[in-house]
Amino acid sequence: MNNISSNLLQIKSRLPESVQLVAVSKFHPAEAIQEAYDAGQRIFGESRQQEIEAKHTQLPRDIEWHFIGHLQTNKVKSILPYIHTIESVDSLKLLREIEKQAGLLSVKVDCFLEVHIAREPEKYGFSMDECREFVATKEWEGYQGVTIAGVMGMATYTDDKEQIHQEFRSLRNFFQELKASFFVGENSFRHVSMGMSSDYGIAIEEGSTFVRIGTSIFGEREY
């Protein structure tokens, strides 16, 4: 197995105190997650309901699971009992389903609004205008099960570092706009999740508070 613990410690040594690490463990076995856990990591990111369901039963209960992939509304109910944060809330329909099911299950979950900042149309997410329109309704103020805790975005997959800087900067600026306009007194709205193995250094420079790193910790995925 890849030397997960040393990779993890090396990455953590580069992260400012203001930045938390989501170890993206999707497609990697429970043993690999356990090794990272034993090295001190507690936050892990998964993107498939069946995979995370199997893993959470095999691994320590104090793991903070983040769902980071496209989530179908019919899968919400099954993951909510053990999920801490859903980073990939990419539609109002999904957000309302999470709120509904969280209420029925009497659980609370943090949600990040996924904002489409890349130039790749196939990526998911709200447009900034859609986000503004929803937040302005104040519907979220009545939510019992969902806490809007921040925003998430993925940059274009490109070698153009300046483009990546601009896209991450646009998300950070958008977060600050929402904070100033709608979430001034909401201490829970505080996260900007952006940056992966290939671009997390740029994301940190542009104000990320969560980076999602998989390959640099676990090696290539085991499909």
Secondary structure in CASP SS format (residue, H / E / C, confidence):
PFRMAT SS
TARGET T0000
AUTHOR 0000-0000-0000
METHOD secondary structure of the structure
MODEL  1
M C 1.00
N C 1.00
N C 1.00
I H 1.00
S H 1.00
S H 1.00
N H 1.00
L H 1.00
L H 1.00
Q H 1.00
I H 1.00
K H 1.00
S H 1.00
R H 1.00
L C 1.00
P C 1.00
E C 1.00
S C 1.00
V C 1.00
Q E 1.00
L E 1.00
V E 1.00
A E 1.00
V E 1.00
S C 1.00
K C 1.00
F C 1.00
H C 1.00
P C 1.00
A H 1.00
E H 1.00
A H 1.00
I H 1.00
Q H 1.00
E H 1.00
A H 1.00
Y H 1.00
D H 1.00
A C 1.00
G C 1.00
Q C 1.00
R C 1.00
I E 1.00
F E 1.00
G E 1.00
E E 1.00
S C 1.00
R C 1.00
Q H 1.00
Q H 1.00
E H 1.00
I H 1.00
E H 1.00
A H 1.00
K H 1.00
H H 1.00
T H 1.00
Q H 1.00
L C 1.00
P C 1.00
R C 1.00
D C 1.00
I C 1.00
E E 1.00
W E 1.00
H E 1.00
F E 1.00
I C 1.00
G C 1.00
H C 1.00
L C 1.00
Q C 1.00
T H 1.00
N H 1.00
K H 1.00
V H 1.00
K H 1.00
S H 1.00
I H 1.00
L C 1.00
P C 1.00
Y C 1.00
I E 1.00
H E 1.00
T E 1.00
I E 1.00
E E 1.00
S E 1.00
V E 1.00
D C 1.00
S C 1.00
L H 1.00
K H 1.00
L H 1.00
L H 1.00
R H 1.00
E H 1.00
I H 1.00
E H 1.00
K H 1.00
Q H 1.00
A H 1.00
G H 1.00
L H 1.00
L H 1.00
S C 1.00
V C 1.00
K C 1.00
V E 1.00
D E 1.00
C E 1.00
F E 1.00
L E 1.00
E E 1.00
V E 1.00
H C 1.00
I C 1.00
A C 1.00
R C 1.00
E C 1.00
P C 1.00
E C 1.00
K C 1.00
Y C 1.00
G C 1.00
F E 1.00
S C 1.00
M H 1.00
D H 1.00
E H 1.00
C H 1.00
R H 1.00
E H 1.00
F H 1.00
V H 1.00
A H 1.00
T H 1.00
K C 1.00
E H 1.00
W H 1.00
E H 1.00
G H 1.00
Y C 1.00
Q C 1.00
G C 1.00
V E 1.00
T E 1.00
I E 1.00
A E 1.00
G E 1.00
V E 1.00
M E 1.00
G C 1.00
M C 1.00
A C 1.00
T C 1.00
Y C 1.00
T C 1.00
D C 1.00
D C 1.00
K H 1.00
E H 1.00
Q H 1.00
I H 1.00
H H 1.00
Q H 1.00
E H 1.00
F H 1.00
R H 1.00
S H 1.00
L H 1.00
R H 1.00
N H 1.00
F H 1.00
F H 1.00
Q H 1.00
E H 1.00
L H 1.00
K H 1.00
A H 1.00
S H 1.00
F C 1.00
F C 1.00
V C 1.00
G C 1.00
E C 1.00
N C 1.00
S C 1.00
F C 1.00
R C 1.00
H E 1.00
V E 1.00
S E 1.00
M C 1.00
G C 1.00
M C 1.00
S C 1.00
S C 1.00
D C 1.00
Y H 1.00
G H 1.00
I H 1.00
A H 1.00
I H 1.00
E H 1.00
E C 1.00
G C 1.00
S C 1.00
T C 1.00
F E 1.00
V E 1.00
R E 1.00
I E 1.00
G C 1.00
T H 1.00
S H 1.00
I H 1.00
F H 1.00
G C 1.00
E C 1.00
R C 1.00
E C 1.00
Y C 1.00
END
